[in-house]
Amino acid sequence: MSEAAFRSLYGRLRDQALAGPDHRRGALGHLTPERVVAAANQVRDGRTVSMAAPIETEPGPDDPQPASHRMTAPVRGEVDAQGLHFARDRFAMNVHGDADSHLDALCHVMFDGELYDGVPASTVTPDGAGALTLDLVRDGIVGRGVLLDIPRLWGVPWLDPGDQVTADDLVAAEAAQEVAVGPGDLLFVRVGHRRRRQSLGAWNASQARAGLHPAAMRFLAERRVAVLGSDGNNDAAPSAVAEVAFPVHVLAVNALGLHLMDYLDFEELVPACEQLGRWHFLCVVAPLRLPAATGSPVNPIAVL
């Protein structure tokens, strides 16, 4: 895609998003209370499945700055001592890395000096973000999740780095899985990143990974999707737009106001969906309460 075609698409999607109801909440405006109730009423088995990967604490090709976790207590002598003592620990994380499951807030993506809805990028300072922060989802995100399995559609165990998912692929996956993406849905697109990583080992995903083609964002806009998540970065690498490294992030977060979830794990959810014969579920997303943050580690739960 040329830079001119990308910018034209960006303008159309942005205009479409800002014309919607309650656009200050971004695409979450499509997720109405009535749609939350409808999603809850579709729970049949009461089975819960995590869509998050275990947090990495060892460095690797795709995670040179892994999360740090250390015990701060018990200290020497407390384990065998009489009386009450507590085990305690401390955790730190590079939220927007290429290994751990995380959610991107609407202040995460700056493009041409602006955030979503024309908010100046200068509102993000070294002390934190001042607008469109993680605080927008402080009450969580609950709605109907839909998983589209692209490797299943293609008849392969995973998509190779560089492969790109088109809007036609999304439509074909809907038909093959007998499910339809609709307004307010939380759309999850599996590219098989986690399965490939488990089978072949980690690689430098910042340079090569499967993801969505930028033009596929028209599908999400037309269906009025509320949230987008993937087991990869959502963006493919190398980028389809030579001049823009993360075109899907720009179109999703900055133009459409979509909260993104990157590097999820669907390898336990897929067999559950296959067993039950349905690819939709109640989804509960509960980011941390970090009011000025641009993102959060996240553990989305599918309730089947």
Stockholm file with secondary structure:
# STOCKHOLM 1.0

chainA/1-304         MSEAAFRSLYGRLRDQALAGPDHRRGALGHLTPERVVAAANQVRDGRTVSMAAPIETEPGPDDPQPASHRMTAPVRGEVDAQGLHFARDRFAMNVHGDADSHLDALCHVMFDGELYDGVPASTVTPDGAGALTLDLVRDGIVGRGVLLDIPRLWGVPWLDPGDQVTADDLVAAEAAQEVAVGPGDLLFVRVGHRRRRQSLGAWNASQARAGLHPAAMRFLAERRVAVLGSDGNNDAAPSAVAEVAFPVHVLAVNALGLHLMDYLDFEELVPACEQLGRWHFLCVVAPLRLPAATGSPVNPIAVL
#=GR chainA/1-304 SS CCHHHHHHHHHHHHHHHHTSTTGGGGGGGGCCHHHHHHHHTTCCSCCEEECCCCCCCSCBTTBSSCCEEEEEESCTTSTTCSSCCCCEEEEECCTTCSSSCEEECTTSCCBTTBCGGGCBGGGEETTEESSSCGGGGTTCEEEEEEEEEHHHHHTSSSCCTTCEECHHHHHHHHHHHTCCCCTTCEEEEECCHHHHHHHHCCCCTTTSBCEECGGGHHHHHHHTCSEEEESSCSBCBSCSSTTCSCHHHIIIIIIICCEEEESCCCTTHHHHHHHHTCCEEEEEECCCCCTTCSEEECCCEEEC
#=GC SS_cons         CCHHHHHHHHHHHHHHHHTSTTGGGGGGGGCCHHHHHHHHTTCCSCCEEECCCCCCCSCBTTBSSCCEEEEEESCTTSTTCSSCCCCEEEEECCTTCSSSCEEECTTSCCBTTBCGGGCBGGGEETTEESSSCGGGGTTCEEEEEEEEEHHHHHTSSSCCTTCEECHHHHHHHHHHHTCCCCTTCEEEEECCHHHHHHHHCCCCTTTSBCEECGGGHHHHHHHTCSEEEESSCSBCBSCSSTTCSCHHHIIIIIIICCEEEESCCCTTHHHHHHHHTCCEEEEEECCCCCTTCSEEECCCEEEC
//
